Amino acid sequence: MAVLHLRHLTHHSLLSTSKLHHHFRFSPLKSPRFSCSASASSTMAKQVLVPIANGTEPMEAVITIDVIRRSGADVTVASVEKELRVDACHGVKIVADALVADCKNTVFDLIALPGGMPGASNFKDCGALESLVKKQAADGRLYAAVCASPAVALGSWGLLKGLKATCYPSFMEQLQSCATAVESRVQQDGKVVTSRGPGSTMEFAVTLVEQLYGKEKADEVSGPLVMRPNHGDEYTITELNPLEWKCNNVPQVRF
């Protein structure tokens, strides 16, 4: 059983300092923030919320958190459950920084929902998260979701109406009832970004970095990740030490 402690010291996590003791931190320790509202922007770090729930797809959560933190953004991982530790899919445990209920007065530059089931359903049923994301949309700020969450959460909340969006293949029919469904690895329409599943999450996260900081920062973050530049294209194999094969001294195909 794997336990991922994705916590760092934030205003939210300081609310539960008694639970912080003896935790290994997945990310580098950051200086405490004493204000999580827009006034915290004096550090120039974008404020990002990634909610997690029982049944969250761990790859989508961790990749999104990790890639966005590489850009320098301040990512708060928030549990929609009653406890900080959630039971993600595949036996993975994830420890959050805060409870979603503790984040209601925070202004975020981005709220990004990982998928997984029943994680997406648990997001949909969380009134505090629904209020946060609806306010995010109403204020014209960036929000995003991957896998089942575009259809199950954002769509159910009416936040994809009239917008192009994508999601996990088996939820596309549900998505069609609440959005203009498109088969795209990553789809952006206005202030909403959606994506398909674990395999597209790194592209999804880099797209979010670009929306937060611009293409130069996105390229800076994605370069060391050795991502494929054009997903969907066939691999081109370059032989670094070419050999010339001969049959009866007649040159044949060169590889």
N, C-alpha and C positions, 0 to 999 in steps of 0.2 A: 504494500500500500504506500503510495507516494503522497507526501504532504508538501505543498508549495506555499511558502510564506512569502507573499508578494508585498509585504507591508514596508512602509518607510514612515518616518515621523512626519505627520501632518497635523493640522488643526483638529481634524476629525479623530485621528488615532490618539491624540493627547487627551481626548475625552475619556478614554479607557486605559489610562496608563498602567493600571494594575494588571492588565492582560498583556502588556508589552514585554514584561520581564522574560528573559531567557529565550526570546524568539530569534531564530536565525533569519536574517533578512535577505531576500532574494536579490534585491537591488541595493545599490550603494546608499548608505545613510545620508539623508539630506537634513539640512537645518530645519528646525520646526517653523511652520508658518503660524503666525498668531492672528491672521485674518485670511479667510478663504473667499472673500467677496472680491469685487472688481478692484479694490484697493491693493490686493496682493499683486497686481500686475506690475508693481514697481520693480519686481525681479525680472520682468519681461518674459517669464516662463508662462506659456499657455496653460490654462487650467482644464484638465480633462477628467471626466468621470467614466469609469468602466464598471458597471454593475455585474455582480455574479450571484448565482443562485444554486440551490440543490438541482443537479441535473444539467448544469452548464457544461458545454463542450470545452474541456481544458485547453486544447490546442488553440482554439479561437480566442479564448480569454488571455492566455499567456503571451501568444504572439502579438496580439494587439497591444497589450500593456508594455511588453518589452520593446517593440519597435518604436512606439510613440515616446517612451522614455529616452530612447537613444537620441531623439531630436532635441532633448532638453526640456520637454514639457513636463509639468508636474501632474502625474497621474494618480488619482485617488481611486482605489479599488473598494467598492462598497457592496456589502451584502444586503440582499433583499429579505434575508431570513432574520430570525430573532437573534442569531449568534453570528460572530465574525467568521467562524469556520464553516465552509459549505462542503457538501458532498458532491463534487463534480462527477462527470461521467467517468467510466472506466476505472473506478476505485481511487481516483485522485482527489485529495483534499486541498482546498485553497483557503488561506487565511487572508481576510480583507483588512483594509485600513480602518474602515468605519462601517456603520449601518447606513443604508440609504436614507433612513429617517433623519439622520444627523446632518444630511447634506442639503436639506430643503432651502436653506437661506444662502446657499453658495451659488455664485454666478460662474458657470462653466463655458469655456470656449467650444467644447465638444463633449457630447455624451455618446458613447459607442457601446452598443449591446452585442456581446457574443451570442452564439446560438446554443444548440443542443436541446434535447428534450428529456425531461420536462422543464428544463431551465427556461426556455422561451415562454412556456405557459406560466411559470412562476413569476416571470417579469410582468406578463399581462395582468396577473392578478394582484400585483403590488400597487396599491393606490398611490403611495408616496413616489414611486418611480414614474408612474403614469403622469402625475402632476408635474414632476420635474421635466420630463421630456416634452409634454405639451407646452409648458412655458418656454422651453428652449426653442421650439418651433415657432411659437407666437412672437417671440422676440427676435426672430430671424437669425438665430445662431445655429451652428452646425450640429447635426445629429446623424447617427449611423447605426447600421445593424447588419449582421451576417447570419447565414444559414437559415434556421427556422424563424428567427426573430423578426425579419422584415414582415412576413405574413402574419405570424402569430401575435406579435406585440405591436409593432408600429401600425400595421394594417388594421388591427382590431381597435386601435385608438383613433383611427381616422386620420393618421398623419401621412398617408401616402396617396391621398385622393388627388387624382389628376396628375400624378407624378410617375415617371418611369422608374421601375425598381426591379430587382432580381432577388432570388433567394435559393434555398436548397431545392434541387429538382423535384422532390416529392411534395413540396409545398407550393409549387407554381400554380396549381389550379386554385388553391385558396387565395393566393396573391392576386389572381386575375379579378377577384371580386372586390378588391379594394385599391388597386393600382393598375397602371399600364405595365403589365408584366413583360419583361424582356429577358432573353437568355444571354447574359453577359457575365463575365467573371467579376467585374466590378462596374457598378452603374452609379453615375452621379446625375442628379437632377436638382438644380438649385442648391439648397442647403442640406440635402439628404444624400448619403452614400450607402449603397447596399452591396452585398456580395453573397457568394454561393455556399461556401463551406470551408472546412479545414484547409483544403489545398489551395484556396484562393485568398486565405487570410493575410498572407504576407503582402500581397499586392494591395489588398484592402487597407492594411495598416499604413503602407507607404503612401497611398492616395490620401489618407487622412493627414499624414505629416505634410504633404504638399498643400492641402487645404489650410492647415494651420500656419505654416511657415514659408511656403513657396517651393518652386521646383528645385532650386539650388540646394535647399536643405534636404529635400526628398532624395535627390541624387547622392548627396553626401551620406545619408543614412543607408540607402539601398545598395550602394557600391560594395561595401565590405560584406554584404549578405550574399553576394554572388547569385543574384536572382536571374532567371531567364529574361532576356529583354523583350521577347515577343512570344508570349504564351500562345499555344495553338499551332505554331509553326513546327515543322519537323526539325529535329536536331540536324545540324550540319556538322559532320565529323571531319576535322582537319587532321591529316596525317603529318605529324611533325618530322618523322623520319621516313620519307617515301621510299618504297621498294619497287624496282622494276622486275616484273616476272617475265621469264622467257620460256618458250617451249620449242625445242629443237632449234635453238639460237635465233628464233623469230620473236622480236619484242611483242609482248602482249599488253594487256591493260595495265596502266600505271596507277598504283594506289598511293 
